[in-house]
Amino acid sequence: MQAAMPKAKKPSAETDSKRAGRGAAPTKGDAAFDLWLKRGLHKIYDDVANEPIPEELLRLIEEDRNR
């Protein structure tokens, strides 16, 4: 006969929020990483995000909206 395995405790919401970075004040390293990430993403994607939306896509969106 096998011994019963103890059930793992489910982390509390407080533990989950701390692990996800919520509920605790951001550290200096977190702020630096966030700034680095934001700048890097803008450098990569700003040109694409600023392109005009193709007329065909706008038409499809408008047709769907009118349904």
TIVO-2410 file (N, C-alpha, C; in nm, 3 decimals):
# residues 67
REC num residu      c1      c2      c3 atome chaine
REC   1      M   0.084  -0.117   0.000     N      A
REC   1      M   0.000   0.000   0.000    CA      A
REC   1      M   0.089   0.124   0.000     C      A
REC   2      Q   0.055   0.222  -0.085     N      A
REC   2      Q   0.135   0.343  -0.096    CA      A
REC   2      Q   0.094   0.444   0.008     C      A
REC   3      A   0.191   0.519   0.057     N      A
REC   3      A   0.162   0.627   0.151    CA      A
REC   3      A   0.103   0.744   0.073     C      A
REC   4      A   0.006   0.807   0.133     N      A
REC   4      A  -0.057   0.921   0.068    CA      A
REC   4      A   0.040   1.037   0.059     C      A
REC   5      M   0.046   1.100  -0.058     N      A
REC   5      M   0.132   1.216  -0.077    CA      A
REC   5      M   0.063   1.337  -0.016     C      A
REC   6      P   0.137   1.421   0.054     N      A
REC   6      P   0.073   1.541   0.108    CA      A
REC   6      P   0.031   1.633  -0.005     C      A
REC   7      K  -0.084   1.696   0.013     N      A
REC   7      K  -0.133   1.789  -0.088    CA      A
REC   7      K  -0.051   1.917  -0.084     C      A
REC   8      A  -0.019   1.967  -0.202     N      A
REC   8      A   0.056   2.092  -0.210    CA      A
REC   8      A  -0.037   2.207  -0.174     C      A
REC   9      K   0.016   2.300  -0.096     N      A
REC   9      K  -0.063   2.417  -0.060    CA      A
REC   9      K  -0.075   2.509  -0.181     C      A
REC  10      K  -0.192   2.561  -0.201     N      A
REC  10      K  -0.212   2.658  -0.307    CA      A
REC  10      K  -0.163   2.793  -0.258     C      A
REC  11      P  -0.078   2.861  -0.337     N      A
REC  11      P  -0.030   2.992  -0.292    CA      A
REC  11      P  -0.146   3.089  -0.275     C      A
REC  12      S  -0.133   3.174  -0.178     N      A
REC  12      S  -0.238   3.272  -0.154    CA      A
REC  12      S  -0.235   3.379  -0.262     C      A
REC  13      A  -0.341   3.457  -0.271     N      A
REC  13      A  -0.346   3.566  -0.368    CA      A
REC  13      A  -0.235   3.666  -0.341     C      A
REC  14      E  -0.203   3.685  -0.213     N      A
REC  14      E  -0.096   3.778  -0.179    CA      A
REC  14      E   0.038   3.729  -0.235     C      A
REC  15      T   0.065   3.601  -0.221     N      A
REC  15      T   0.189   3.544  -0.273    CA      A
REC  15      T   0.192   3.556  -0.425     C      A
REC  16      D   0.079   3.526  -0.490     N      A
REC  16      D   0.073   3.536  -0.636    CA      A
REC  16      D   0.099   3.678  -0.682     C      A
REC  17      S   0.040   3.777  -0.614     N      A
REC  17      S   0.057   3.915  -0.657    CA      A
REC  17      S   0.200   3.961  -0.636     C      A
REC  18      K   0.265   3.917  -0.529     N      A
REC  18      K   0.405   3.954  -0.507    CA      A
REC  18      K   0.493   3.890  -0.613     C      A
REC  19      R   0.464   3.765  -0.646     N      A
REC  19      R   0.542   3.695  -0.746    CA      A
REC  19      R   0.527   3.762  -0.882     C      A
REC  20      A   0.409   3.814  -0.912     N      A
REC  20      A   0.384   3.878  -1.041    CA      A
REC  20      A   0.430   4.023  -1.041     C      A
REC  21      G   0.481   4.072  -0.928     N      A
REC  21      G   0.531   4.208  -0.924    CA      A
REC  21      G   0.426   4.309  -0.883     C      A
REC  22      R   0.307   4.264  -0.848     N      A
REC  22      R   0.203   4.356  -0.804    CA      A
REC  22      R   0.202   4.359  -0.653     C      A
REC  23      G   0.167   4.471  -0.597     N      A
REC  23      G   0.153   4.480  -0.453    CA      A
REC  23      G   0.282   4.519  -0.384     C      A
REC  24      A   0.393   4.507  -0.451     N      A
REC  24      A   0.520   4.548  -0.393    CA      A
REC  24      A   0.574   4.665  -0.474     C      A
REC  25      A   0.641   4.754  -0.407     N      A
REC  25      A   0.698   4.870  -0.476    CA      A
REC  25      A   0.806   4.821  -0.572     C      A
REC  26      P   0.809   4.876  -0.694     N      A
REC  26      P   0.912   4.834  -0.789    CA      A
REC  26      P   1.050   4.874  -0.740     C      A
REC  27      T   1.146   4.790  -0.766     N      A
REC  27      T   1.283   4.819  -0.726    CA      A
REC  27      T   1.349   4.906  -0.832     C      A
REC  28      K   1.465   4.958  -0.799     N      A
REC  28      K   1.540   5.040  -0.894    CA      A
REC  28      K   1.572   4.959  -1.020     C      A
REC  29      G   1.606   4.830  -1.000     N      A
REC  29      G   1.636   4.742  -1.113    CA      A
REC  29      G   1.515   4.719  -1.200     C      A
REC  30      D   1.397   4.705  -1.138     N      A
REC  30      D   1.274   4.687  -1.215    CA      A
REC  30      D   1.246   4.809  -1.301     C      A
REC  31      A   1.263   4.928  -1.244     N      A
REC  31      A   1.236   5.051  -1.318    CA      A
REC  31      A   1.334   5.064  -1.435     C      A
REC  32      A   1.459   5.029  -1.413     N      A
REC  32      A   1.558   5.036  -1.520    CA      A
REC  32      A   1.525   4.938  -1.631     C      A
REC  33      F   1.485   4.817  -1.593     N      A
REC  33      F   1.448   4.717  -1.693    CA      A
REC  33      F   1.326   4.763  -1.771     C      A
REC  34      D   1.225   4.816  -1.701     N      A
REC  34      D   1.104   4.864  -1.768    CA      A
REC  34      D   1.137   4.973  -1.870     C      A
REC  35      L   1.224   5.065  -1.833     N      A
REC  35      L   1.264   5.173  -1.923    CA      A
REC  35      L   1.338   5.116  -2.044     C      A
REC  36      W   1.430   5.023  -2.019     N      A
REC  36      W   1.506   4.961  -2.127    CA      A
REC  36      W   1.412   4.889  -2.223     C      A
REC  37      L   1.316   4.813  -2.167     N      A
REC  37      L   1.222   4.739  -2.249    CA      A
REC  37      L   1.134   4.832  -2.331     C      A
REC  38      K   1.083   4.935  -2.267     N      A
REC  38      K   0.996   5.031  -2.336    CA      A
REC  38      K   1.069   5.097  -2.452     C      A
REC  39      R   1.191   5.141  -2.427     N      A
REC  39      R   1.270   5.205  -2.534    CA      A
REC  39      R   1.300   5.108  -2.647     C      A
REC  40      G   1.336   4.985  -2.611     N      A
REC  40      G   1.367   4.886  -2.713    CA      A
REC  40      G   1.246   4.852  -2.799     C      A
REC  41      L   1.130   4.836  -2.736     N      A
REC  41      L   1.009   4.805  -2.812    CA      A
REC  41      L   0.968   4.921  -2.901     C      A
REC  42      H   0.982   5.043  -2.850     N      A
REC  42      H   0.951   5.159  -2.934    CA      A
REC  42      H   1.045   5.165  -3.054     C      A
REC  43      K   1.173   5.138  -3.029     N      A
REC  43      K   1.272   5.143  -3.138    CA      A
REC  43      K   1.237   5.043  -3.247     C      A
REC  44      I   1.190   4.927  -3.207     N      A
REC  44      I   1.159   4.821  -3.303    CA      A
REC  44      I   1.025   4.843  -3.373     C      A
REC  45      Y   0.922   4.886  -3.298     N      A
REC  45      Y   0.786   4.882  -3.352    CA      A
REC  45      Y   0.723   5.017  -3.386     C      A
REC  46      D   0.784   5.130  -3.351     N      A
REC  46      D   0.721   5.258  -3.378    CA      A
REC  46      D   0.696   5.281  -3.528     C      A
REC  47      D   0.792   5.245  -3.611     N      A
REC  47      D   0.773   5.265  -3.755    CA      A
REC  47      D   0.653   5.187  -3.807     C      A
REC  48      V   0.638   5.064  -3.762     N      A
REC  48      V   0.526   4.981  -3.806    CA      A
REC  48      V   0.395   5.036  -3.751     C      A
REC  49      A   0.393   5.074  -3.625     N      A
REC  49      A   0.271   5.126  -3.562    CA      A
REC  49      A   0.227   5.258  -3.625     C      A
REC  50      N   0.319   5.332  -3.680     N      A
REC  50      N   0.285   5.461  -3.739    CA      A
REC  50      N   0.247   5.452  -3.887     C      A
REC  51      E   0.254   5.332  -3.945     N      A
REC  51      E   0.214   5.316  -4.085    CA      A
REC  51      E   0.063   5.334  -4.096     C      A
REC  52      P   0.017   5.388  -4.209     N      A
REC  52      P  -0.128   5.402  -4.227    CA      A
REC  52      P  -0.195   5.265  -4.239     C      A
REC  53      I  -0.317   5.257  -4.193     N      A
REC  53      I  -0.393   5.133  -4.202    CA      A
REC  53      I  -0.441   5.117  -4.346     C      A
REC  54      P  -0.420   5.001  -4.407     N      A
REC  54      P  -0.462   4.982  -4.546    CA      A
REC  54      P  -0.614   5.001  -4.562     C      A
REC  55      E  -0.652   5.061  -4.675     N      A
REC  55      E  -0.793   5.089  -4.703    CA      A
REC  55      E  -0.878   4.962  -4.697     C      A
REC  56      E  -0.826   4.854  -4.749     N      A
REC  56      E  -0.901   4.727  -4.750    CA      A
REC  56      E  -0.933   4.681  -4.607     C      A
REC  57      L  -0.837   4.695  -4.517     N      A
REC  57      L  -0.860   4.657  -4.379    CA      A
REC  57      L  -0.963   4.749  -4.314     C      A
REC  58      L  -0.954   4.877  -4.339     N      A
REC  58      L  -1.052   4.972  -4.286    CA      A
REC  58      L  -1.193   4.939  -4.337     C      A
REC  59      R  -1.201   4.901  -4.466     N      A
REC  59      R  -1.330   4.864  -4.523    CA      A
REC  59      R  -1.388   4.740  -4.454     C      A
REC  60      L  -1.303   4.639  -4.432     N      A
REC  60      L  -1.349   4.517  -4.366    CA      A
REC  60      L  -1.395   4.545  -4.223     C      A
REC  61      I  -1.324   4.629  -4.154     N      A
REC  61      I  -1.362   4.665  -4.017    CA      A
REC  61      I  -1.497   4.737  -4.017     C      A
REC  62      E  -1.513   4.829  -4.110     N      A
REC  62      E  -1.638   4.905  -4.119    CA      A
REC  62      E  -1.756   4.813  -4.156     C      A
REC  63      E  -1.735   4.719  -4.247     N      A
REC  63      E  -1.839   4.624  -4.283    CA      A
REC  63      E  -1.879   4.541  -4.163     C      A
REC  64      D  -1.782   4.494  -4.086     N      A
REC  64      D  -1.811   4.413  -3.968    CA      A
REC  64      D  -1.886   4.496  -3.863     C      A
REC  65      R  -1.847   4.619  -3.849     N      A
REC  65      R  -1.913   4.708  -3.751    CA      A
REC  65      R  -2.061   4.729  -3.786     C      A
REC  66      N  -2.092   4.732  -3.915     N      A
REC  66      N  -2.229   4.759  -3.960    CA      A
REC  66      N  -2.319   4.635  -3.955     C      A
REC  67      R  -2.266   4.520  -3.923     N      A
REC  67      R  -2.347   4.397  -3.916    CA      A
REC  67      R  -2.435   4.397  -3.794     C      A
***
